[in-house]
Amino acid sequence: MMAEDYADRWGHDKARVAERSREVFRQFLVLGIEVEDLDVLEADGTGTATGRVALQGRGGPLAEMAIQEAATLREPFSFTWRQASWKPWDWKLTRVDQPELELDRY
């Protein structure tokens, strides 16, 4: 679901996001992700979904740290998508942002 040209403000590309996601998500025994106050805008083949993300679950120390960090964030996440073809379901994630989240600390 990620575009080949995915890039974010933390300097991640598609390969780096996949690598880091595997590291974090394997720490969870149980994971629930909820999005609050979801707002979706779409125009000219580009879509943006914004909302506050809350994590619930159980797992190792890294999982607990991710849950706690997500709980401190007040600004919404922003997910930017691009329609990849004429198919209505063919959307690719091109960018994720959250102004408070500093991933270089980890």
N, CA, C and O atoms as a printed pandas DataFrame, in Angstrom:
     atom_number atom_name residue_name chain_id  residue_number  x_coord  y_coord  z_coord
0              1         N          MET        A               1    0.813   -1.199    0.000
1              2        CA          MET        A               1    0.000    0.000    0.000
2              3         C          MET        A               1    0.855    1.261    0.000
3              4         O          MET        A               1    0.317    2.363   -0.109
4              5         N          MET        A               2    2.170    1.125    0.120
5              6        CA          MET        A               2    3.049    2.298    0.116
6              7         C          MET        A               2    3.564    2.544   -1.292
7              8         O          MET        A               2    3.892    1.612   -2.027
8              9         N          ALA        A               3    3.628    3.812   -1.647
9             10        CA          ALA        A               3    4.173    4.199   -2.946
10            11         C          ALA        A               3    5.684    3.950   -2.951
11            12         O          ALA        A               3    6.342    4.049   -1.916
12            13         N          GLU        A               4    6.209    3.635   -4.102
13            14        CA          GLU        A               4    7.650    3.432   -4.231
14            15         C          GLU        A               4    8.425    4.701   -3.871
15            16         O          GLU        A               4    9.557    4.628   -3.392
16            17         N          ASP        A               5    7.806    5.872   -4.105
17            18        CA          ASP        A               5    8.470    7.153   -3.817
18            19         C          ASP        A               5    8.077    7.730   -2.455
19            20         O          ASP        A               5    8.207    8.933   -2.231
20            21         N          TYR        A               6    7.595    6.878   -1.546
21            22        CA          TYR        A               6    7.247    7.335   -0.203
22            23         C          TYR        A               6    8.442    8.075    0.417
23            24         O          TYR        A               6    9.589    7.645    0.294
24            25         N          ALA        A               7    8.147    9.186    1.077
25            26        CA          ALA        A               7    9.176    9.941    1.807
26            27         C          ALA        A               7    8.481   10.725    2.907
27            28         O          ALA        A               7    7.345   11.167    2.734
28            29         N          ASP        A               8    9.162   10.902    4.049
29            30        CA          ASP        A               8    8.583   11.694    5.126
30            31         C          ASP        A               8    9.642   12.611    5.723
31            32         O          ASP        A               8   10.810   12.561    5.336
32            33         N          ARG        A               9    9.229   13.442    6.659
33            34        CA          ARG        A               9   10.138   14.444    7.224
34            35         C          ARG        A               9   11.214   13.843    8.110
35            36         O          ARG        A               9   12.165   14.532    8.478
36            37         N          TRP        A              10   11.080   12.577    8.458
37            38        CA          TRP        A              10   12.083   11.903    9.268
38            39         C          TRP        A              10   13.167   11.262    8.410
39            40         O          TRP        A              10   14.088   10.632    8.931
40            41         N          GLY        A              11   13.055   11.425    7.094
41            42        CA          GLY        A              11   14.055   10.871    6.186
42            43         C          GLY        A              11   13.840    9.417    5.821
43            44         O          GLY        A              11   14.751    8.763    5.314
44            45         N          HIS        A              12   12.646    8.903    6.073
45            46        CA          HIS        A              12   12.360    7.507    5.756
46            47         C          HIS        A              12   11.872    7.352    4.318
47            48         O          HIS        A              12   11.164    8.205    3.782
48            49         N          ASP        A              13   12.267    6.256    3.722
49            50        CA          ASP        A              13   11.697    5.846    2.444
50            51         C          ASP        A              13   10.900    4.560    2.686
51            52         O          ASP        A              13   10.784    4.104    3.824
52            53         N          LYS        A              14   10.369    3.994    1.644
53            54        CA          LYS        A              14    9.523    2.808    1.787
54            55         C          LYS        A              14   10.258    1.671    2.493
55            56         O          LYS        A              14    9.695    1.043    3.390
56            57         N          ALA        A              15   11.488    1.399    2.112
57            58        CA          ALA        A              15   12.252    0.296    2.700
58            59         C          ALA        A              15   12.506    0.523    4.186
59            60         O          ALA        A              15   12.398   -0.410    4.981
60            61         N          ARG        A              16   12.839    1.743    4.565
61            62        CA          ARG        A              16   13.129    2.045    5.969
62            63         C          ARG        A              16   11.868    1.938    6.835
63            64         O          ARG        A              16   11.931    1.442    7.960
64            65         N          VAL        A              17   10.731    2.399    6.317
65            66        CA          VAL        A              17    9.474    2.276    7.061
66            67         C          VAL        A              17    9.131    0.801    7.270
67            68         O          VAL        A              17    8.723    0.411    8.364
68            69         N          ALA        A              18    9.293   -0.015    6.239
69            70        CA          ALA        A              18    9.002   -1.444    6.366
70            71         C          ALA        A              18    9.908   -2.083    7.415
71            72         O          ALA        A              18    9.451   -2.881    8.232
72            73         N          GLU        A              19   11.179   -1.734    7.392
73            74        CA          GLU        A              19   12.137   -2.284    8.357
74            75         C          GLU        A              19   11.789   -1.882    9.789
75            76         O          GLU        A              19   11.737   -2.731   10.679
76            77         N          ARG        A              20   11.553   -0.600   10.007
77            78        CA          ARG        A              20   11.236   -0.114   11.357
78            79         C          ARG        A              20    9.881   -0.629   11.839
79            80         O          ARG        A              20    9.719   -0.934   13.020
80            81         N          SER        A              21    8.920   -0.726   10.943
81            82        CA          SER        A              21    7.594   -1.231   11.326
82            83         C          SER        A              21    7.689   -2.664   11.825
83            84         O          SER        A              21    7.067   -3.017   12.827
84            85         N          ARG        A              22    8.461   -3.487   11.134
85            86        CA          ARG        A              22    8.639   -4.870   11.584
86            87         C          ARG        A              22    9.256   -4.904   12.984
87            88         O          ARG        A              22    8.838   -5.695   13.829
88            89         N          GLU        A              23   10.253   -4.044   13.226
89            90        CA          GLU        A              23   10.910   -3.996   14.536
90            91         C          GLU        A              23    9.915   -3.647   15.642
91            92         O          GLU        A              23    9.907   -4.278   16.698
92            93         N          VAL        A              24    9.081   -2.642   15.394
93            94        CA          VAL        A              24    8.142   -2.181   16.416
94            95         C          VAL        A              24    6.980   -3.153   16.579
95            96         O          VAL        A              24    6.674   -3.554   17.703
96            97         N          PHE        A              25    6.325   -3.542   15.490
97            98        CA          PHE        A              25    5.109   -4.349   15.593
98            99         C          PHE        A              25    5.368   -5.754   16.118
99           100         O          PHE        A              25    4.460   -6.360   16.686
100          101         N          ARG        A              26    6.561   -6.290   15.951
101          102        CA          ARG        A              26    6.809   -7.619   16.512
102          103         C          ARG        A              26    6.938   -7.583   18.030
103          104         O          ARG        A              26    6.964   -8.632   18.674
104          105         N          GLN        A              27    7.017   -6.390   18.604
105          106        CA          GLN        A              27    7.068   -6.245   20.059
106          107         C          GLN        A              27    5.683   -6.385   20.702
107          108         O          GLN        A              27    5.578   -6.575   21.914
108          109         N          PHE        A              28    4.635   -6.295   19.901
109          110        CA          PHE        A              28    3.267   -6.349   20.420
110          111         C          PHE        A              28    2.733   -7.777   20.432
111          112         O          PHE        A              28    2.845   -8.504   19.446
112          113         N          LEU        A              29    2.155   -8.162   21.556
113          114        CA          LEU        A              29    1.397   -9.408   21.613
114          115         C          LEU        A              29   -0.020   -9.155   21.130
115          116         O          LEU        A              29   -0.615   -9.986   20.443
116          117         N          VAL        A              30   -0.554   -7.991   21.500
117          118        CA          VAL        A              30   -1.880   -7.535   21.104
118          119         C          VAL        A              30   -1.757   -6.056   20.760
119          120         O          VAL        A              30   -1.110   -5.299   21.484
120          121         N          LEU        A              31   -2.375   -5.646   19.659
121          122        CA          LEU        A              31   -2.317   -4.240   19.260
122          123         C          LEU        A              31   -3.659   -3.801   18.705
123          124         O          LEU        A              31   -4.242   -4.462   17.846
124          125         N          GLY        A              32   -4.133   -2.680   19.209
125          126        CA          GLY        A              32   -5.329   -2.035   18.683
126          127         C          GLY        A              32   -4.977   -0.606   18.305
127          128         O          GLY        A              32   -4.308    0.095   19.064
128          129         N          ILE        A              33   -5.423   -0.177   17.142
129          130        CA          ILE        A              33   -5.168    1.187   16.674
130          131         C          ILE        A              33   -6.503    1.860   16.438
131          132         O          ILE        A              33   -7.331    1.364   15.675
132          133         N          GLU        A              34   -6.714    2.995   17.097
133          134        CA          GLU        A              34   -7.947    3.760   16.912
134          135         C          GLU        A              34   -7.598    5.142   16.381
135          136         O          GLU        A              34   -6.605    5.748   16.783
136          137         N          VAL        A              35   -8.428    5.626   15.475
137          138        CA          VAL        A              35   -8.261    6.973   14.952
138          139         C          VAL        A              35   -9.470    7.795   15.376
139          140         O          VAL        A              35  -10.613    7.416   15.122
140          141         N          GLU        A              36   -9.206    8.917   16.023
141          142        CA          GLU        A              36  -10.261    9.808   16.489
142          143         C          GLU        A              36  -10.277   11.067   15.628
143          144         O          GLU        A              36   -9.246   11.485   15.102
144          145         N          ASP        A              37  -11.447   11.661   15.491
145          146        CA          ASP        A              37  -11.605   12.916   14.751
146          147         C          ASP        A              37  -11.041   12.819   13.342
147          148         O          ASP        A              37  -10.320   13.711   12.894
148          149         N          LEU        A              38  -11.367   11.745   12.648
149          150        CA          LEU        A              38  -10.867   11.521   11.296
150          151         C          LEU        A              38  -11.477   12.515   10.320
151          152         O          LEU        A              38  -12.691   12.712   10.289
152          153         N          ASP        A              39  -10.623   13.133    9.531
153          154        CA          ASP        A              39  -11.050   14.069    8.489
154          155         C          ASP        A              39  -10.369   13.632    7.195
155          156         O          ASP        A              39   -9.148   13.480    7.155
156          157         N          VAL        A              40  -11.152   13.432    6.139
157          158        CA          VAL        A              40  -10.613   12.967    4.865
158          159         C          VAL        A              40  -10.957   13.979    3.785
159          160         O          VAL        A              40  -12.109   14.385    3.633
160          161         N          LEU        A              41   -9.934   14.379    3.039
161          162        CA          LEU        A              41  -10.102   15.284    1.904
162          163         C          LEU        A              41   -9.515   14.621    0.670
163          164         O          LEU        A              41   -8.451   14.005    0.737
164          165         N          GLU        A              42  -10.210   14.746   -0.461
165          166        CA          GLU        A              42   -9.723   14.161   -1.710
166          167         C          GLU        A              42  -10.000   15.120   -2.848
167          168         O          GLU        A              42  -11.090   15.682   -2.958
168          169         N          ALA        A              43   -8.993   15.300   -3.697
169          170        CA          ALA        A              43   -9.148   16.128   -4.894
170          171         C          ALA        A              43   -8.047   15.776   -5.884
171          172         O          ALA        A              43   -6.879   15.650   -5.514
172          173         N          ASP        A              44   -8.428   15.622   -7.130
173          174        CA          ASP        A              44   -7.470   15.421   -8.220
174          175         C          ASP        A              44   -6.511   14.262   -7.981
175          176         O          ASP        A              44   -5.320   14.375   -8.272
176          177         N          GLY        A              45   -7.013   13.154   -7.457
177          178        CA          GLY        A              45   -6.191   11.969   -7.287
178          179         C          GLY        A              45   -5.262   11.978   -6.089
179          180         O          GLY        A              45   -4.404   11.104   -5.958
180          181         N          THR        A              46   -5.425   12.960   -5.213
181          182        CA          THR        A              46   -4.644   13.021   -3.977
182          183         C          THR        A              46   -5.618   13.069   -2.811
183          184         O          THR        A              46   -6.615   13.791   -2.850
184          185         N          GLY        A              47   -5.325   12.304   -1.790
185          186        CA          GLY        A              47   -6.173   12.292   -0.616
186          187         C          GLY        A              47   -5.349   12.477    0.639
187          188         O          GLY        A              47   -4.201   12.040    0.713
188          189         N          THR        A              48   -5.946   13.129    1.629
189          190        CA          THR        A              48   -5.289   13.312    2.916
190          191         C          THR        A              48   -6.267   12.915    4.009
191          192         O          THR        A              48   -7.403   13.387    4.047
192          193         N          ALA        A              49   -5.814   12.049    4.890
193          194        CA          ALA        A              49   -6.594   11.648    6.056
194          195         C          ALA        A              49   -5.842   12.138    7.284
195          196         O          ALA        A              49   -4.663   11.830    7.457
196          197         N          THR        A              50   -6.522   12.902    8.140
197          198        CA          THR        A              50   -5.899   13.387    9.366
198          199         C          THR        A              50   -6.740   12.944   10.555
199          200         O          THR        A              50   -7.968   12.887   10.486
200          201         N          GLY        A              51   -6.060   12.636   11.630
201          202        CA          GLY        A              51   -6.749   12.231   12.842
202          203         C          GLY        A              51   -5.762   11.877   13.935
203          204         O          GLY        A              51   -4.595   11.578   13.679
204          205         N          ARG        A              52   -6.260   11.919   15.155
205          206        CA          ARG        A              52   -5.431   11.513   16.298
206          207         C          ARG        A              52   -5.402    9.986   16.347
207          208         O          ARG        A              52   -6.431    9.328   16.192
208          209         N          VAL        A              53   -4.220    9.442   16.562
209          210        CA          VAL        A              53   -4.043    7.995   16.603
210          211         C          VAL        A              53   -3.779    7.564   18.038
211          212         O          VAL        A              53   -2.909    8.111   18.715
212          213         N          ALA        A              54   -4.544    6.575   18.491
213          214        CA          ALA        A              54   -4.357    6.018   19.835
214          215         C          ALA        A              54   -4.008    4.541   19.696
215          216         O          ALA        A              54   -4.624    3.818   18.912
216          217         N          LEU        A              55   -3.027    4.107   20.453
217          218        CA          LEU        A              55   -2.624    2.709   20.470
218          219         C          LEU        A              55   -3.030    2.079   21.791
219          220         O          LEU        A              55   -2.897    2.689   22.852
220          221         N          GLN        A              56   -3.523    0.858   21.714
221          222        CA          GLN        A              56   -3.783    0.054   22.901
222          223         C          GLN        A              56   -3.155   -1.304   22.638
223          224         O          GLN        A              56   -3.084   -1.763   21.498
224          225         N          GLY        A              57   -2.709   -1.926   23.693
225          226        CA          GLY        A              57   -2.161   -3.255   23.506
226          227         C          GLY        A              57   -1.257   -3.665   24.642
227          228         O          GLY        A              57   -1.173   -3.016   25.685
228          229         N          ARG        A              58   -0.586   -4.771   24.394
229          230        CA          ARG        A              58    0.352   -5.324   25.362
230          231         C          ARG        A              58    1.527   -5.882   24.598
231          232         O          ARG        A              58    1.401   -6.332   23.459
232          233         N          GLY        A              59    2.673   -5.843   25.249
233          234        CA          GLY        A              59    3.848   -6.398   24.606
234          235         C          GLY        A              59    5.100   -6.086   25.384
235          236         O          GLY        A              59    5.065   -5.831   26.588
236          237         N          GLY        A              60    6.199   -6.111   24.678
237          238        CA          GLY        A              60    7.495   -5.867   25.280
238          239         C          GLY        A              60    7.730   -4.394   25.574
239          240         O          GLY        A              60    6.841   -3.565   25.378
240          241         N          PRO        A              61    8.932   -4.070   26.045
241          242        CA          PRO        A              61    9.251   -2.683   26.414
242          243         C          PRO        A              61    9.089   -1.687   25.265
243          244         O          PRO        A              61    8.631   -0.565   25.479
244          245         N          LEU        A              62    9.458   -2.085   24.061
245          246        CA          LEU        A              62    9.313   -1.182   22.916
246          247         C          LEU        A              62    7.841   -0.923   22.605
247          248         O          LEU        A              62    7.471    0.188   22.226
248          249         N          ALA        A              63    7.008   -1.937   22.763
249          250        CA          ALA        A              63    5.567   -1.766   22.561
250          251         C          ALA        A              63    4.992   -0.801   23.587
251          252         O          ALA        A              63    4.209    0.085   23.244
252          253         N          GLU        A              64    5.377   -0.972   24.833
253          254        CA          GLU        A              64    4.888   -0.083   25.889
254          255         C          GLU        A              64    5.334    1.356   25.639
255          256         O          GLU        A              64    4.571    2.295   25.866
256          257         N          MET        A              65    6.577    1.525   25.169
257          258        CA          MET        A              65    7.082    2.868   24.863
258          259         C          MET        A              65    6.282    3.503   23.724
259          260         O          MET        A              65    5.964    4.691   23.780
260          261         N          ALA        A              66    5.956    2.719   22.693
261          262        CA          ALA        A              66    5.179    3.237   21.562
262          263         C          ALA        A              66    3.785    3.663   22.023
263          264         O          ALA        A              66    3.294    4.712   21.604
264          265         N          ILE        A              67    3.145    2.870   22.874
265          266        CA          ILE        A              67    1.816    3.206   23.392
266          267         C          ILE        A              67    1.872    4.501   24.193
267          268         O          ILE        A              67    1.026    5.378   24.020
268          269         N          GLN        A              68    2.862    4.620   25.065
269          270        CA          GLN        A              68    3.003    5.820   25.889
270          271         C          GLN        A              68    3.320    7.052   25.045
271          272         O          GLN        A              68    2.774    8.128   25.289
272          273         N          GLU        A              69    4.191    6.903   24.063
273          274        CA          GLU        A              69    4.549    8.033   23.204
274          275         C          GLU        A              69    3.331    8.513   22.422
275          276         O          GLU        A              69    3.090    9.717   22.333
276          277         N          ALA        A              70    2.570    7.595   21.861
277          278        CA          ALA        A              70    1.372    7.968   21.098
278          279         C          ALA        A              70    0.371    8.704   21.984
279          280         O          ALA        A              70   -0.311    9.617   21.520
280          281         N          ALA        A              71    0.279    8.319   23.242
281          282        CA          ALA        A              71   -0.673    8.949   24.169
282          283         C          ALA        A              71   -0.303   10.393   24.493
283          284         O          ALA        A              71   -1.171   11.171   24.887
284          285         N          THR        A              72    0.957   10.764   24.339
285          286        CA          THR        A              72    1.379   12.137   24.651
286          287         C          THR        A              72    1.151   13.101   23.491
287          288         O          THR        A              72    1.182   14.315   23.688
288          289         N          LEU        A              73    0.926   12.587   22.302
289          290        CA          LEU        A              73    0.797   13.439   21.116
290          291         C          LEU        A              73   -0.573   14.107   21.071
291          292         O          LEU        A              73   -1.597   13.437   21.208
292          293         N          ARG        A              74   -0.595   15.395   20.885
293          294        CA          ARG        A              74   -1.858   16.144   20.833
294          295         C          ARG        A              74   -2.260   16.506   19.401
295          296         O          ARG        A              74   -3.448   16.619   19.101
296          297         N          GLU        A              75   -1.296   16.685   18.539
297          298        CA          GLU        A              75   -1.586   17.031   17.140
298          299         C          GLU        A              75   -1.951   15.764   16.362
299          300         O          GLU        A              75   -1.479   14.677   16.695
300          301         N          PRO        A              76   -2.785   15.899   15.332
301          302        CA          PRO        A              76   -3.171   14.714   14.555
302          303         C          PRO        A              76   -2.054   14.235   13.624
303          304         O          PRO        A              76   -1.145   14.986   13.268
304          305         N          PHE        A              77   -2.154   12.983   13.251
305          306        CA          PHE        A              77   -1.322   12.442   12.185
306          307         C          PHE        A              77   -1.945   12.854   10.864
307          308         O          PHE        A              77   -3.154   13.070   10.777
308          309         N          SER        A              78   -1.127   12.960    9.850
309          310        CA          SER        A              78   -1.594   13.250    8.502
310          311         C          SER        A              78   -1.043   12.173    7.565
311          312         O          SER        A              78    0.166   11.954    7.501
312          313         N          PHE        A              79   -1.944   11.504    6.840
313          314        CA          PHE        A              79   -1.573   10.460    5.897
314          315         C          PHE        A              79   -1.943   10.949    4.496
315          316         O          PHE        A              79   -3.107   11.249    4.230
316          317         N          THR        A              80   -0.975   11.029    3.620
317          318        CA          THR        A              80   -1.216   11.506    2.257
318          319         C          THR        A              80   -1.161   10.327    1.295
319          320         O          THR        A              80   -0.237    9.515    1.333
320          321         N          TRP        A              81   -2.157   10.250    0.442
321          322        CA          TRP        A              81   -2.319    9.138   -0.491
322          323         C          TRP        A              81   -2.410    9.676   -1.917
323          324         O          TRP        A              81   -2.833   10.810   -2.140
324          325         N          ARG        A              82   -2.008    8.850   -2.872
325          326        CA          ARG        A              82   -2.129    9.193   -4.295
326          327         C          ARG        A              82   -2.828    8.042   -4.994
327          328         O          ARG        A              82   -2.503    6.876   -4.770
328          329         N          GLN        A              83   -3.785    8.375   -5.840
329          330        CA          GLN        A              83   -4.459    7.331   -6.615
330          331         C          GLN        A              83   -3.475    6.855   -7.681
331          332         O          GLN        A              83   -2.992    7.645   -8.493
332          333         N          ALA        A              84   -3.188    5.560   -7.668
333          334        CA          ALA        A              84   -2.130    5.020   -8.522
334          335         C          ALA        A              84   -2.606    4.600   -9.913
335          336         O          ALA        A              84   -1.796    4.432  -10.825
336          337         N          SER        A              85   -3.904    4.434  -10.071
337          338        CA          SER        A              85   -4.420    4.036  -11.381
338          339         C          SER        A              85   -5.892    4.430  -11.478
339          340         O          SER        A              85   -6.424    5.103  -10.595
340          341         N          TRP        A              86   -6.529    4.012  -12.540
341          342        CA          TRP        A              86   -7.945    4.313  -12.735
342          343         C          TRP        A              86   -8.845    3.520  -11.781
343          344         O          TRP        A              86  -10.021    3.841  -11.613
344          345         N          LYS        A              87   -8.273    2.478  -11.157
345          346        CA          LYS        A              87   -9.066    1.643  -10.254
346          347         C          LYS        A              87   -9.399    2.426   -8.984
347          348         O          LYS        A              87   -8.505    3.019   -8.380
348          349         N          PRO        A              88  -10.661    2.439   -8.570
349          350        CA          PRO        A              88  -11.039    3.247   -7.409
350          351         C          PRO        A              88  -10.402    2.796   -6.099
351          352         O          PRO        A              88  -10.349    3.584   -5.155
352          353         N          TRP        A              89   -9.924    1.578   -6.005
353          354        CA          TRP        A              89   -9.320    1.073   -4.768
354          355         C          TRP        A              89   -7.789    1.167   -4.785
355          356         O          TRP        A              89   -7.141    0.782   -3.812
356          357         N          ASP        A              90   -7.215    1.665   -5.859
357          358        CA          ASP        A              90   -5.760    1.650   -6.034
358          359         C          ASP        A              90   -5.127    2.961   -5.552
359          360         O          ASP        A              90   -4.816    3.846   -6.348
360          361         N          TRP        A              91   -4.944    3.062   -4.244
361          362        CA          TRP        A              91   -4.329    4.228   -3.629
362          363         C          TRP        A              91   -3.029    3.814   -2.950
363          364         O          TRP        A              91   -2.950    2.731   -2.370
364          365         N          LYS        A              92   -2.012    4.663   -3.016
365          366        CA          LYS        A              92   -0.710    4.389   -2.410
366          367         C          LYS        A              92   -0.372    5.493   -1.414
367          368         O          LYS        A              92   -0.570    6.677   -1.687
368          369         N          LEU        A              93    0.136    5.088   -0.269
369          370        CA          LEU        A              93    0.564    6.026    0.760
370          371         C          LEU        A              93    1.875    6.681    0.328
371          372         O          LEU        A              93    2.848    5.989    0.030
372          373         N          THR        A              94    1.899    8.015    0.295
373          374        CA          THR        A              94    3.099    8.727   -0.145
374          375         C          THR        A              94    3.809    9.463    0.984
375          376         O          THR        A              94    4.988    9.796    0.860
376          377         N          ARG        A              95    3.101    9.723    2.091
377          378        CA          ARG        A              95    3.706   10.497    3.176
378          379         C          ARG        A              95    2.887   10.349    4.454
379          380         O          ARG        A              95    1.661   10.247    4.409
380          381         N          VAL        A              96    3.572   10.338    5.581
381          382        CA          VAL        A              96    2.951   10.398    6.904
382          383         C          VAL        A              96    3.641   11.526    7.651
383          384         O          VAL        A              96    4.854   11.703    7.537
384          385         N          ASP        A              97    2.868   12.289    8.414
385          386        CA          ASP        A              97    3.473   13.352    9.208
386          387         C          ASP        A              97    2.742   13.477   10.543
387          388         O          ASP        A              97    1.554   13.177   10.657
388          389         N          GLN        A              98    3.473   13.919   11.520
389          390        CA          GLN        A              98    2.941   14.235   12.843
390          391         C          GLN        A              98    3.930   15.230   13.431
391          392         O          GLN        A              98    5.059   14.852   13.744
392          393         N          PRO        A              99    3.537   16.500   13.593
393          394        CA          PRO        A              99    4.501   17.552   13.938
394          395         C          PRO        A              99    5.218   17.386   15.277
395          396         O          PRO        A              99    6.313   17.920   15.455
396          397         N          GLU        A             100    4.629   16.664   16.209
397          398        CA          GLU        A             100    5.254   16.506   17.527
398          399         C          GLU        A             100    6.195   15.302   17.619
399          400         O          GLU        A             100    7.060   15.257   18.494
400          401         N          LEU        A             101    6.036   14.349   16.740
401          402        CA          LEU        A             101    6.766   13.095   16.837
402          403         C          LEU        A             101    8.190   13.252   16.313
403          404         O          LEU        A             101    8.410   13.610   15.156
404          405         N          GLU        A             102    9.145   12.977   17.189
405          406        CA          GLU        A             102   10.558   13.047   16.822
406          407         C          GLU        A             102   11.147   11.639   16.871
407          408         O          GLU        A             102   11.461   11.131   17.947
408          409         N          LEU        A             103   11.293   11.026   15.735
409          410        CA          LEU        A             103   11.756    9.646   15.669
410          411         C          LEU        A             103   13.272    9.523   15.790
411          412         O          LEU        A             103   13.777    8.432   16.058
412          413         N          ASP        A             104   13.999   10.604   15.600
413          414        CA          ASP        A             104   15.454   10.508   15.691
414          415         C          ASP        A             104   15.933   10.256   17.118
415          416         O          ASP        A             104   17.103    9.934   17.328
416          417         N          ARG        A             105   15.048   10.398   18.094
417          418        CA          ARG        A             105   15.395   10.079   19.488
418          419         C          ARG        A             105   15.569    8.592   19.694
419          420         O          ARG        A             105   16.217    8.168   20.652
420          421         N          TYR        A             106   15.004    7.798   18.813
421          422        CA          TYR        A             106   15.006    6.345   18.993
422          423         C          TYR        A             106   16.005    5.730   18.091
423          424         O          TYR        A             106   16.164    4.510   18.086
